[in-house]
Amino acid sequence: MKRLAVIILNWNGEELLKRFIPTASRYTRGEEVDLIVADNGSSDGSLEWLKTNHPEVKVIAFPENYGFAEGYNRAIDATRYPFTLLLNSDVEVTPGWWQPLLRFMEEHPDTGALQPKIKSYREKDSFEYAGAAGGYLDRLGYPYCRGRLFDSVEKDTGQYDGEPQDVTWASGAALLVRTETYLDLGGLDPLFFAHMEEIDLCCRILASGKRVMASTDSEVYHVGGASLNQGNPQKTYLNFRNNLLLLHKNLPVGKRGRVLFFRRLMDTLAFFMFAARLDFANARAVIRAHNDFRKMRKNYPVGTSGKRNAACGTDGILGRRLIVFDRYILRKTK
């Protein structure tokens, strides 16, 4: 068996496949790697196009749409290569992109997840919002990246180049995992549906004692927003709800209540900011997120560790920065 499976999850994404599969196929070949498309019951001609134009790409065809998280879980469980790279269908890869990632994982058995440098497909001298050069959580659980602070995205001038760095989370746009670790931890949490499911996975990887890393020896270009654009109320809902679930699942009991109390205060402020701008759809999304969080947190019993529907109690995932203060009071953009 080859060492690495690069898996692209597809659901009615024929146009994205036409745009990005030719490059992915050209640059993802070798004795150690297979390129695989896992199809979630598409009805748009995706599989027919792949069979006709790229028969070299392996295909796993599911009979129905299992969603992002469960689709990947089923695909990885079915293939079980030693290493798996989850690649979004709207990512353009570059020559030699996967070799340094695989090499690093093979040489560092203490690493459970690794991401490349993720740059913008539309502005190729800039980082991309979803992952940039590796992510962290501030002390209230807000995610940010090397290269992105809220909506402020930096140009890539090599400021983060160098040795791979320990991070709190790696982006799901291009996420290399040790397959055994992924499966042992239950994979991505299907209850998240979309957004922040990779951050939750990375928190569980850290709780298992393995490292999460970001490398700048490899880079890819991500379109971003292929499913939901910024400002979409559904995206607001998922981000607010899943961030609360993430904290509930992965913080120790003693810290969880305090952090969630302050997050509720900050989310209340966000609600009033949306309302003041007459953006009532996003204001309602914040309320719905909190209502559904209260219902869904019952799915995560305290005291069981490791699996996707368990509260891990991971200490140390939150940093000391408060990025709301940094961005909106100090006006920091980096």
C-alpha positions as CSV (number, residue, x, y, z in Angstrom):
1,M,0.0,0.0,0.0
2,K,1.1,3.5,-0.7
3,R,1.8,5.8,2.3
4,L,-0.5,8.7,1.6
5,A,-4.1,9.2,0.5
6,V,-5.0,12.7,-0.6
7,I,-8.8,12.7,-0.4
8,I,-11.1,15.3,-1.9
9,L,-14.7,15.2,-0.7
10,N,-17.2,16.1,-3.4
11,W,-20.9,16.7,-3.6
12,N,-22.3,18.1,-6.8
13,G,-19.1,20.0,-7.3
14,E,-18.4,19.2,-11.0
15,E,-17.3,22.8,-11.8
16,L,-14.8,22.8,-9.0
17,L,-13.5,19.4,-10.1
18,K,-13.0,20.7,-13.6
19,R,-11.1,23.7,-12.3
20,F,-8.9,22.0,-9.7
21,I,-8.6,18.3,-10.4
22,P,-6.2,18.7,-13.5
23,T,-3.6,20.4,-11.3
24,A,-4.2,18.2,-8.3
25,S,-3.7,15.1,-10.5
26,R,-0.6,16.5,-12.2
27,Y,1.1,17.4,-8.9
28,T,-0.1,14.5,-6.7
29,R,1.5,11.5,-8.3
30,G,4.2,9.1,-7.1
31,E,5.0,5.8,-5.6
32,E,3.9,7.0,-2.2
33,V,0.6,8.8,-2.9
34,D,-2.9,8.2,-4.3
35,L,-5.4,11.0,-5.2
36,I,-8.9,9.9,-4.3
37,V,-12.3,11.7,-4.7
38,A,-14.9,10.6,-2.2
39,D,-18.3,11.4,-3.6
40,N,-21.3,12.1,-1.4
41,G,-24.0,10.9,-3.7
42,S,-23.6,13.6,-6.4
43,S,-26.3,13.9,-9.1
44,D,-24.6,16.6,-11.3
45,G,-22.3,14.5,-13.5
46,S,-19.2,14.7,-11.3
47,L,-18.4,11.0,-11.4
48,E,-19.0,10.7,-15.2
49,W,-16.7,13.7,-15.8
50,L,-14.0,12.1,-13.6
51,K,-14.3,8.7,-15.3
52,T,-14.0,10.3,-18.7
53,N,-11.3,12.9,-18.1
54,H,-9.2,11.6,-15.1
55,P,-9.5,7.8,-14.9
56,E,-6.2,7.9,-12.9
57,V,-8.1,9.4,-9.9
58,K,-9.5,6.8,-7.6
59,V,-13.1,7.2,-6.6
60,I,-15.2,6.2,-3.6
61,A,-18.9,6.6,-4.4
62,F,-21.3,6.9,-1.5
63,P,-25.0,6.3,-2.1
64,E,-26.1,9.5,-0.3
65,N,-24.8,12.8,1.1
66,Y,-23.2,12.1,4.5
67,G,-22.1,15.7,4.9
68,F,-18.5,17.0,5.3
69,A,-17.5,15.4,8.6
70,E,-19.1,12.0,8.2
71,G,-18.2,11.8,4.5
72,Y,-14.5,12.1,5.4
73,N,-14.9,9.7,8.3
74,R,-16.3,7.1,6.1
75,A,-13.7,7.6,3.3
76,I,-10.8,7.5,5.7
77,D,-12.2,4.4,7.5
78,A,-12.6,2.7,4.1
79,T,-9.1,3.5,2.8
80,R,-6.8,3.4,5.9
81,Y,-3.6,4.6,4.3
82,P,-0.9,5.3,7.0
83,F,-1.4,9.0,6.3
84,T,-4.4,10.9,5.0
85,L,-4.5,14.4,3.6
86,L,-8.0,16.0,3.6
87,L,-8.0,18.5,0.7
88,N,-10.9,20.9,0.0
89,S,-12.2,20.7,-3.6
90,D,-11.5,24.5,-4.1
91,V,-7.8,24.2,-3.4
92,E,-5.1,24.6,-6.1
93,V,-2.0,22.7,-5.3
94,T,1.6,23.4,-6.4
95,P,4.5,21.3,-7.7
96,G,6.0,19.1,-5.0
97,W,3.4,20.3,-2.4
98,W,2.8,17.0,-0.6
99,Q,6.4,15.6,-0.3
100,P,7.7,17.9,2.5
101,L,4.5,17.3,4.5
102,L,4.7,13.5,4.3
103,R,8.4,13.6,5.0
104,F,7.9,15.7,8.2
105,M,5.1,13.4,9.5
106,E,7.2,10.3,8.9
107,E,10.2,11.8,10.7
108,H,8.1,13.1,13.6
109,P,5.9,10.4,15.0
110,D,4.8,12.7,17.8
111,T,2.9,14.8,15.3
112,G,-0.8,14.0,14.7
113,A,-1.7,16.8,12.3
114,L,0.1,19.1,9.9
115,Q,-1.0,21.9,7.5
116,P,0.9,23.7,4.7
117,K,1.0,27.4,4.1
118,I,-2.5,28.3,2.8
119,K,-2.7,31.4,0.5
120,S,-5.5,33.1,-1.3
121,Y,-6.4,31.7,-4.8
122,R,-7.6,35.2,-5.8
123,E,-4.7,37.2,-4.3
124,K,-1.8,34.9,-4.4
125,D,0.6,37.2,-2.5
126,S,-1.7,37.1,0.5
127,F,-2.7,34.5,3.1
128,E,-6.1,32.9,3.0
129,Y,-8.6,33.4,5.8
130,A,-9.1,29.7,6.7
131,G,-5.8,28.6,8.2
132,A,-3.1,30.9,6.8
133,A,0.1,29.7,8.4
134,G,-1.4,27.9,11.4
135,G,-4.1,28.7,14.0
136,Y,-4.5,29.5,17.7
137,L,-7.3,30.2,20.1
138,D,-7.2,33.3,22.3
139,R,-8.2,33.2,25.9
140,L,-11.9,33.4,25.1
141,G,-11.6,30.7,22.4
142,Y,-11.7,33.0,19.4
143,P,-9.7,31.4,16.5
144,Y,-7.0,33.4,14.7
145,C,-4.0,32.5,12.6
146,R,-0.4,33.5,11.8
147,G,-1.4,35.7,8.9
148,R,-5.0,36.5,9.9
149,L,-6.6,38.4,12.7
150,F,-10.4,38.4,12.4
151,D,-11.1,39.9,9.0
152,S,-7.6,41.3,8.6
153,V,-5.4,39.1,6.3
154,E,-1.7,39.7,5.8
155,K,0.3,39.6,2.6
156,D,2.9,36.8,2.6
157,T,6.3,38.4,2.7
158,G,8.0,35.3,4.2
159,Q,7.4,36.6,7.8
160,Y,6.4,33.1,9.0
161,D,8.8,31.0,6.9
162,G,11.2,28.7,8.7
163,E,11.0,25.5,10.7
164,P,7.5,24.0,11.2
165,Q,5.8,25.5,14.2
166,D,3.5,24.1,17.0
167,V,0.0,25.5,16.6
168,T,-3.3,24.9,18.3
169,W,-5.2,24.0,15.1
170,A,-4.5,23.3,11.5
171,S,-6.8,24.1,8.7
172,G,-9.2,21.6,7.2
173,A,-8.6,23.1,3.8
174,A,-5.5,21.0,3.5
175,L,-5.0,18.9,6.6
176,L,-2.6,16.0,6.8
177,V,-3.3,13.5,9.6
178,R,-1.9,10.3,11.0
179,T,-4.7,8.0,10.0
180,E,-4.5,5.8,13.1
181,T,-4.7,8.8,15.4
182,Y,-7.6,10.2,13.4
183,L,-9.6,7.0,13.6
184,D,-8.7,6.4,17.3
185,L,-10.1,9.8,18.2
186,G,-13.3,9.3,16.2
187,G,-12.5,11.6,13.3
188,L,-14.4,14.8,12.6
189,D,-17.5,15.4,14.7
190,P,-20.6,15.1,12.4
191,L,-22.7,17.2,14.9
192,F,-20.7,20.3,13.9
193,F,-22.0,19.9,10.3
194,A,-19.5,22.5,9.0
195,H,-17.1,25.1,10.4
196,M,-14.6,24.5,13.2
197,E,-14.8,20.7,13.1
198,E,-11.1,20.6,12.3
199,I,-10.3,22.8,15.3
200,D,-12.2,20.4,17.5
201,L,-10.3,17.5,16.0
202,C,-7.0,19.3,16.6
203,C,-7.9,19.9,20.3
204,R,-8.5,16.2,20.7
205,I,-5.2,15.4,19.0
206,L,-3.5,17.7,21.5
207,A,-5.4,16.0,24.3
208,S,-4.1,12.6,23.1
209,G,-0.5,13.8,23.6
210,K,0.4,14.5,20.0
211,R,1.4,17.7,18.4
212,V,-0.4,19.9,15.8
213,M,2.0,21.6,13.4
214,A,2.1,24.1,10.5
215,S,4.8,24.0,7.8
216,T,5.8,26.7,5.4
217,D,7.8,24.3,3.2
218,S,4.7,23.6,1.2
219,E,2.0,26.0,0.0
220,V,-1.4,25.7,-1.6
221,Y,-4.0,28.3,-2.8
222,H,-7.5,28.2,-1.4
223,V,-10.6,29.9,-2.9
224,G,-12.5,29.8,0.4
225,G,-16.2,30.5,0.8
226,A,-17.2,27.8,-1.7
227,S,-20.0,26.6,0.6
228,L,-21.0,29.8,2.5
229,N,-19.7,33.3,2.0
230,Q,-18.7,35.7,4.8
231,G,-21.7,37.5,6.2
232,N,-24.1,34.7,5.4
233,P,-26.4,34.2,8.4
234,Q,-26.0,30.4,8.2
235,K,-22.3,30.8,8.4
236,T,-22.7,33.2,11.4
237,Y,-24.9,30.6,13.1
238,L,-22.5,27.7,12.6
239,N,-19.5,29.7,13.7
240,F,-21.1,31.0,16.9
241,R,-22.7,27.6,17.7
242,N,-19.7,25.5,17.0
243,N,-17.3,27.8,18.8
244,L,-19.4,27.3,21.9
245,L,-19.6,23.5,21.4
246,L,-15.8,23.5,20.9
247,L,-15.2,25.2,24.2
248,H,-17.7,23.0,26.0
249,K,-16.1,19.8,24.7
250,N,-12.5,20.7,25.1
251,L,-12.0,22.8,28.2
252,P,-11.6,21.4,31.7
253,V,-14.7,21.7,33.9
254,G,-13.1,24.3,36.1
255,K,-12.2,26.6,33.2
256,R,-15.2,25.9,31.0
257,G,-17.9,27.8,33.0
258,R,-15.8,31.0,33.3
259,V,-14.8,31.1,29.6
260,L,-18.4,30.4,28.4
261,F,-19.7,33.1,30.7
262,F,-17.5,35.8,29.2
263,R,-18.2,34.4,25.7
264,R,-21.9,34.9,26.3
265,L,-21.2,38.5,27.2
266,M,-19.2,39.0,24.0
267,D,-21.8,37.3,21.8
268,T,-24.4,39.5,23.3
269,L,-22.4,42.5,22.2
270,A,-22.1,41.0,18.8
271,F,-25.9,40.6,18.7
272,F,-26.4,44.3,19.5
273,M,-23.8,45.3,16.9
274,F,-25.6,43.3,14.2
275,A,-28.9,44.9,15.3
276,A,-27.5,48.4,15.3
277,R,-26.5,47.9,11.7
278,L,-30.1,46.6,11.0
279,D,-28.6,43.2,10.1
280,F,-31.4,41.3,11.8
281,A,-30.7,38.1,10.0
282,N,-27.3,37.8,11.5
283,A,-28.6,39.0,14.9
284,R,-31.2,36.2,14.9
285,A,-28.4,33.7,13.9
286,V,-26.5,34.6,17.1
287,I,-29.6,33.9,19.2
288,R,-30.3,30.6,17.4
289,A,-26.7,29.5,17.9
290,H,-27.0,30.0,21.6
291,N,-30.4,28.2,21.8
292,D,-29.1,25.3,19.9
293,F,-25.9,25.1,21.8
294,R,-27.9,24.6,25.0
295,K,-29.7,21.7,23.5
296,M,-26.6,20.1,21.8
297,R,-24.2,20.2,24.7
298,K,-26.1,17.3,26.2
299,N,-24.4,15.1,23.5
300,Y,-21.0,15.6,25.2
301,P,-20.9,13.9,28.6
302,V,-18.2,15.0,31.0
303,G,-15.6,12.5,32.0
304,T,-15.2,10.5,28.8
305,S,-12.2,11.4,26.7
306,G,-10.9,11.0,23.2
307,K,-13.9,10.2,20.9
308,R,-15.6,12.8,18.8
309,N,-18.7,13.0,21.1
310,A,-16.8,13.3,24.3
311,A,-15.6,16.2,26.5
312,C,-11.8,15.9,26.5
313,G,-11.0,18.5,29.1
314,T,-7.9,19.7,27.3
315,D,-6.0,22.3,29.3
316,G,-3.7,24.8,27.6
317,I,-5.5,25.2,24.3
318,L,-6.4,28.8,25.0
319,G,-3.7,31.5,24.7
320,R,-3.2,34.7,26.7
321,R,-4.2,37.1,24.0
322,L,-7.6,38.7,23.7
323,I,-7.9,39.3,20.0
324,V,-11.2,41.3,20.2
325,F,-9.2,43.9,22.3
326,D,-6.2,43.7,19.9
327,R,-8.2,44.1,16.8
328,Y,-10.9,46.6,17.7
329,I,-9.3,48.6,20.5
330,L,-5.6,48.5,19.7
331,R,-6.4,48.4,16.0
332,K,-3.8,45.6,15.3
333,T,-4.0,44.0,11.9
334,K,-1.2,41.4,12.4
